[in-house]
Amino acid sequence: MAKEYFEKLSNLVERLNIEKESVHPIEVKHLFSGAALYVNKIICVSWSPVGLAFKLSDKEVASLIYNGKAKPLKYFPKGHVKKGYALFESPEASKPIRWKMYFIKAMKESCE
């Protein structure tokens, strides 16, 4: 299953030309049952069976969740909430360009 999400994330990163948006090296790697985008060796995005998650500022995560645009990230139903991540369920239902600003913000946040 991880291979499926590795391919989805890799394809999205390539399609949105995300590498061009970063001054630091980026790499997509397998992560448990999903995949993660690393910028300068720090995880900033993950795609797994629960959805597409971006590491963003606490304020932005809270706003996205409060407004019903995102959910807290939990990899397992009874697992703990991963702080600092906004989870978007069913990311393939949206146009890929929707995610570009979140990639850019997540990469920036991860490297500060």
Residue frames as a rotation matrix with the C-alpha (Angstrom) as fourth column:
MET 1
0.562 0.827 0.000 0.00
0.827 -0.562 0.000 0.00
0.000 0.000 -1.000 0.00
ALA 2
0.293 -0.519 -0.803 2.85
0.277 -0.758 0.591 2.41
-0.915 -0.396 -0.078 0.74
LYS 3
-0.677 -0.575 0.459 3.93
0.569 -0.014 0.822 2.18
-0.466 0.818 0.336 -2.89
GLU 4
0.060 0.813 0.579 0.53
0.962 -0.202 0.183 3.53
0.266 0.546 -0.794 -4.01
TYR 5
0.865 0.303 -0.400 0.90
0.441 -0.840 0.317 6.64
-0.240 -0.450 -0.860 -1.83
PHE 6
-0.106 -0.965 -0.240 4.56
0.339 -0.262 0.904 7.05
-0.935 0.015 0.355 -2.73
GLU 7
-0.612 -0.084 0.786 3.53
0.788 0.016 0.616 7.18
-0.065 0.996 0.056 -6.40
LYS 8
0.463 0.856 0.228 0.59
0.847 -0.503 0.170 9.53
0.261 0.115 -0.959 -5.73
LEU 9
0.713 -0.234 -0.660 2.74
0.276 -0.773 0.572 11.97
-0.644 -0.590 -0.487 -3.77
SER 10
-0.383 -0.917 0.112 5.64
0.425 -0.067 0.903 11.76
-0.820 0.393 0.416 -6.22
ASN 11
-0.348 0.333 0.877 3.32
0.924 -0.039 0.381 12.40
0.161 0.942 -0.294 -9.15
LEU 12
0.740 0.668 -0.077 1.67
0.667 -0.717 0.203 15.36
0.080 -0.201 -0.976 -7.43
VAL 13
0.363 -0.712 -0.600 5.04
0.234 -0.554 0.799 16.88
-0.902 -0.431 -0.034 -6.50
GLU 14
-0.634 -0.620 0.462 6.20
0.561 0.043 0.827 16.49
-0.533 0.783 0.321 -10.10
ARG 15
-0.050 0.723 0.689 2.95
0.967 -0.136 0.213 17.72
0.248 0.677 -0.693 -11.64
LEU 16
0.889 0.417 -0.192 2.95
0.458 -0.833 0.309 20.88
-0.031 -0.363 -0.931 -9.49
ASN 17
0.308 -0.870 0.384 6.69
0.378 -0.259 -0.889 21.40
0.873 0.419 0.249 -10.08
ILE 18
0.981 0.176 -0.083 7.24
0.130 -0.274 0.953 21.65
0.145 -0.945 -0.292 -6.32
GLU 19
0.319 -0.935 -0.152 10.99
0.925 0.273 0.266 21.16
-0.207 -0.225 0.952 -6.54
LYS 20
-0.200 -0.348 0.916 11.23
0.664 -0.736 -0.135 24.56
0.721 0.581 0.378 -8.23
GLU 21
0.581 0.582 0.570 9.55
-0.026 -0.686 0.727 26.15
0.814 -0.437 -0.383 -5.19
SER 22
0.960 -0.228 -0.163 12.23
0.210 0.200 0.957 25.05
-0.185 -0.953 0.240 -2.71
VAL 23
0.518 -0.855 0.019 15.74
-0.749 -0.465 -0.471 26.33
0.412 0.230 -0.882 -2.17
HIS 24
-0.196 -0.519 0.832 16.44
-0.837 0.530 0.134 23.17
-0.510 -0.671 -0.538 -0.15
PRO 25
-0.867 -0.136 -0.479 16.69
-0.389 0.784 0.483 19.57
0.310 0.606 -0.733 -1.42
ILE 26
0.067 0.921 0.385 13.36
-0.961 0.163 -0.222 17.71
-0.267 -0.355 0.896 -1.50
GLU 27
-0.847 -0.303 -0.437 12.71
-0.411 0.894 0.176 13.97
0.337 0.329 -0.882 -1.49
VAL 28
0.333 0.937 0.107 9.66
-0.896 0.279 0.347 11.71
0.295 -0.212 0.932 -1.37
LYS 29
-0.800 -0.588 -0.118 10.14
-0.494 0.758 -0.426 8.62
0.340 -0.283 -0.897 0.83
HIS 30
-0.069 0.735 -0.675 8.03
0.222 0.671 0.708 5.74
0.973 -0.101 -0.209 2.08
LEU 31
-0.739 -0.061 0.671 6.45
-0.594 -0.410 -0.692 6.35
0.318 -0.910 0.267 5.48
PHE 32
-0.564 0.519 0.642 4.64
-0.332 0.569 -0.752 3.51
-0.756 -0.637 -0.149 7.27
SER 33
-0.150 0.585 0.797 1.59
0.717 0.619 -0.319 2.82
-0.681 0.524 -0.512 5.05
GLY 34
0.886 0.462 -0.034 2.05
0.331 -0.682 -0.653 6.04
-0.325 0.567 -0.757 3.08
ALA 35
0.069 -0.859 0.507 4.65
0.915 -0.148 -0.375 8.47
0.397 0.490 0.776 1.82
ALA 36
0.619 0.059 -0.783 6.20
0.515 -0.783 0.349 11.72
-0.593 -0.619 -0.515 2.99
LEU 37
0.604 -0.459 0.652 7.82
0.403 -0.530 -0.746 14.73
0.688 0.713 -0.135 1.37
TYR 38
0.406 -0.597 -0.692 11.03
0.789 -0.153 0.595 15.76
-0.461 -0.788 0.409 3.06
VAL 39
0.763 -0.291 0.577 12.53
0.146 -0.793 -0.592 19.20
0.630 0.536 -0.562 2.62
ASN 40
0.007 -0.875 0.484 16.08
-0.675 -0.361 -0.643 19.54
0.737 -0.322 -0.593 3.84
LYS 41
-0.682 -0.270 -0.679 15.56
0.074 0.899 -0.432 16.13
0.727 -0.345 -0.593 5.55
ILE 42
-0.877 0.475 0.064 12.46
-0.176 -0.195 -0.965 17.32
-0.446 -0.858 0.255 7.48
ILE 43
-0.572 0.748 0.336 8.95
0.820 0.508 0.263 15.95
0.026 0.426 -0.904 6.86
CYS 44
-0.887 0.318 -0.334 6.49
-0.241 -0.937 -0.252 18.61
-0.393 -0.144 0.908 5.73
VAL 45
-0.023 0.892 -0.452 3.80
-0.998 0.004 0.060 16.65
0.056 0.452 0.890 3.82
SER 46
-0.849 -0.193 0.492 2.43
-0.222 0.975 -0.001 13.12
-0.480 -0.110 -0.871 4.06
TRP 47
-0.076 0.832 -0.550 -0.05
-0.963 0.082 0.257 11.14
0.258 0.549 0.795 2.00
SER 48
-0.963 -0.163 0.214 -1.50
-0.236 0.894 -0.381 8.01
-0.129 -0.418 -0.899 3.53
PRO 49
-0.635 0.772 -0.043 -4.79
0.649 0.562 0.513 6.10
0.420 0.298 -0.857 3.64
VAL 50
-0.089 0.630 -0.771 -6.22
0.851 -0.355 -0.388 8.84
-0.518 -0.691 -0.505 5.90
GLY 51
0.886 0.429 0.174 -5.50
0.449 -0.704 -0.550 11.61
-0.114 0.566 -0.817 3.37
LEU 52
0.098 -0.818 0.567 -3.03
0.654 -0.377 -0.656 14.35
0.750 0.436 0.498 2.47
ALA 53
0.780 0.138 -0.610 -1.52
0.609 -0.393 0.689 16.19
-0.144 -0.909 -0.390 5.44
PHE 54
0.258 -0.667 0.700 0.54
0.343 -0.614 -0.711 19.38
0.903 0.423 0.070 5.50
LYS 55
-0.026 -0.361 -0.932 2.72
0.993 -0.115 0.017 20.62
-0.114 -0.926 0.361 8.35
LEU 56
0.059 0.172 0.983 1.62
0.415 -0.900 0.133 24.22
0.908 0.400 -0.124 8.85
SER 57
-0.791 -0.304 0.531 1.67
-0.280 -0.593 -0.755 26.85
0.545 -0.746 0.384 11.57
ASP 58
-0.808 0.493 -0.322 -0.48
0.565 0.496 -0.660 26.06
-0.166 -0.715 -0.679 14.59
LYS 59
-0.494 0.625 -0.604 -2.61
-0.262 -0.770 -0.582 29.11
-0.829 -0.129 0.544 13.83
GLU 60
-0.461 0.299 -0.835 -3.30
-0.883 -0.067 0.464 28.02
0.083 0.952 0.295 10.24
VAL 61
-0.858 0.149 -0.492 -4.00
0.120 0.989 0.091 24.42
0.500 0.019 -0.866 11.26
ALA 62
-0.721 0.602 -0.343 -6.48
0.424 -0.008 -0.906 25.62
-0.548 -0.798 -0.250 13.89
SER 63
-0.407 0.555 -0.726 -8.18
-0.623 -0.750 -0.224 27.90
-0.669 0.361 0.650 11.37
LEU 64
-0.624 0.122 -0.772 -8.48
-0.661 0.444 0.605 25.18
0.416 0.888 -0.197 8.72
ILE 65
-0.843 0.305 -0.443 -9.93
0.439 0.866 -0.239 22.74
0.311 -0.396 -0.864 11.23
TYR 66
-0.654 0.601 -0.460 -12.27
0.182 -0.465 -0.866 25.32
-0.734 -0.650 0.195 12.79
ASN 67
-0.301 0.509 -0.806 -13.62
-0.805 -0.589 -0.071 26.28
-0.511 0.628 0.588 9.34
GLY 68
0.461 0.561 0.687 -14.18
-0.230 0.824 -0.518 22.64
-0.857 0.081 0.509 8.39
LYS 69
0.626 -0.293 -0.723 -11.63
-0.773 -0.106 -0.626 22.69
0.106 0.950 -0.293 5.57
ALA 70
-0.256 -0.767 -0.588 -9.33
-0.429 0.635 -0.642 20.15
0.866 0.088 -0.492 7.23
LYS 71
0.884 0.451 -0.128 -9.25
-0.120 0.482 0.868 17.68
0.453 -0.752 0.480 10.11
PRO 72
0.366 -0.783 0.503 -6.66
-0.851 -0.063 0.522 16.88
-0.377 -0.619 -0.689 12.76
LEU 73
0.092 -0.431 -0.898 -4.16
-0.697 0.615 -0.367 14.26
0.711 0.660 -0.244 11.58
LYS 74
0.135 -0.075 0.988 -4.46
-0.759 0.633 0.152 10.85
-0.637 -0.771 0.028 13.24
TYR 75
-0.549 -0.430 -0.716 -2.87
-0.807 0.497 0.320 7.87
0.218 0.754 -0.620 11.52
PHE 76
-0.795 0.319 -0.516 -4.96
0.353 0.935 0.033 5.41
0.493 -0.156 -0.856 13.54
PRO 77
0.109 0.956 0.271 -8.55
0.214 -0.289 0.933 5.82
0.971 -0.043 -0.236 14.84
LYS 78
0.896 0.221 -0.385 -7.45
0.400 -0.026 0.916 5.58
0.193 -0.975 -0.111 18.47
GLY 79
-0.054 -0.998 0.015 -4.07
0.953 -0.056 -0.298 7.19
0.298 -0.001 0.955 17.87
HIS 80
0.007 -0.028 -1.000 -2.96
0.610 -0.792 0.027 10.59
-0.792 -0.610 0.012 19.09
VAL 81
0.937 0.318 0.146 -3.36
0.322 -0.623 -0.713 13.77
-0.136 0.715 -0.686 17.04
LYS 82
-0.080 -0.970 0.231 -0.19
0.996 -0.070 0.051 14.82
-0.033 0.234 0.972 15.23
LYS 83
0.480 0.257 -0.839 0.14
0.428 -0.903 -0.031 18.46
-0.765 -0.344 -0.544 16.22
GLY 84
-0.227 -0.585 -0.778 0.95
-0.313 -0.713 0.628 20.97
-0.922 0.386 -0.021 13.53
TYR 85
-0.975 -0.105 0.197 -0.68
0.134 0.430 0.893 19.03
-0.179 0.897 -0.405 10.69
ALA 86
-0.137 0.943 -0.305 -3.84
-0.748 -0.300 -0.591 19.77
-0.649 0.147 0.747 8.72
LEU 87
-0.762 -0.065 0.644 -5.38
0.199 0.923 0.329 16.67
-0.616 0.379 -0.690 7.12
PHE 88
-0.233 0.677 -0.699 -7.37
-0.919 -0.388 -0.069 16.81
-0.318 0.626 0.712 3.91
GLU 89
-0.239 0.252 0.938 -9.41
0.027 0.967 -0.253 13.70
-0.971 -0.035 -0.238 3.30
SER 90
0.418 0.435 0.797 -10.00
0.708 0.393 -0.586 12.50
-0.569 0.810 -0.144 -0.28
PRO 91
-0.107 -0.539 -0.835 -7.39
-0.074 -0.833 0.548 14.79
-0.991 0.121 0.049 -1.86
GLU 92
-0.863 -0.255 0.435 -7.91
0.365 0.280 0.888 13.29
-0.349 0.925 -0.149 -5.30
ALA 93
0.098 0.975 0.198 -11.43
0.965 -0.045 -0.259 14.76
-0.244 0.217 -0.945 -5.38
SER 94
0.657 0.048 -0.752 -9.88
0.066 -0.998 -0.006 18.25
-0.751 -0.046 -0.659 -5.73
LYS 95
0.904 -0.407 0.133 -7.90
0.076 -0.153 -0.985 19.72
0.421 0.901 -0.107 -8.59
PRO 96
0.340 -0.853 -0.396 -4.16
0.912 0.402 -0.083 19.28
0.230 -0.333 0.914 -7.98
ILE 97
-0.276 -0.498 0.822 -3.46
0.346 -0.850 -0.398 23.01
0.897 0.175 0.407 -8.17
ARG 98
0.712 0.609 0.349 -5.44
-0.140 -0.364 0.921 23.44
0.688 -0.704 -0.173 -4.92
TRP 99
0.860 -0.348 -0.373 -2.56
0.508 0.510 0.695 21.84
-0.051 -0.787 0.615 -3.03
LYS 100
0.218 -0.875 0.432 0.30
0.647 -0.202 -0.736 23.95
0.731 0.440 0.522 -4.39
MET 101
0.196 -0.152 0.969 -0.01
-0.447 -0.893 -0.049 26.79
0.873 -0.424 -0.243 -1.85
TYR 102
0.911 0.146 0.386 -0.10
-0.413 0.367 0.834 24.25
-0.020 -0.919 0.394 0.99
PHE 103
0.660 -0.751 -0.005 3.07
0.726 0.639 -0.254 22.58
0.194 0.164 0.967 -0.31
ILE 104
0.036 -0.673 0.739 4.82
0.287 -0.701 -0.653 25.95
0.957 0.236 0.167 -0.46
LYS 105
0.438 0.195 0.878 3.67
-0.689 -0.555 0.467 26.93
0.578 -0.809 -0.108 3.05
ALA 106
0.995 -0.034 0.096 4.60
-0.035 0.775 0.632 23.52
-0.096 -0.632 0.769 4.49
MET 107
0.425 -0.898 0.114 8.07
0.770 0.293 -0.567 23.64
0.476 0.329 0.816 2.91
LYS 108
-0.001 -0.394 0.919 8.64
-0.124 -0.912 -0.391 27.15
0.992 -0.114 -0.048 4.24
GLU 109
0.687 0.349 0.637 7.39
-0.652 -0.090 0.753 26.28
0.320 -0.933 0.166 7.75
SER 110
0.954 -0.281 -0.108 9.62
0.301 0.911 0.282 23.20
0.019 -0.301 0.953 7.88
CYS 111
0.214 -0.948 0.237 12.77
0.817 0.041 -0.575 25.10
0.535 0.316 0.783 7.05
GLU 112
0.444 -0.013 0.896 12.37
-0.239 -0.966 0.104 28.04
0.864 -0.260 -0.432 9.43
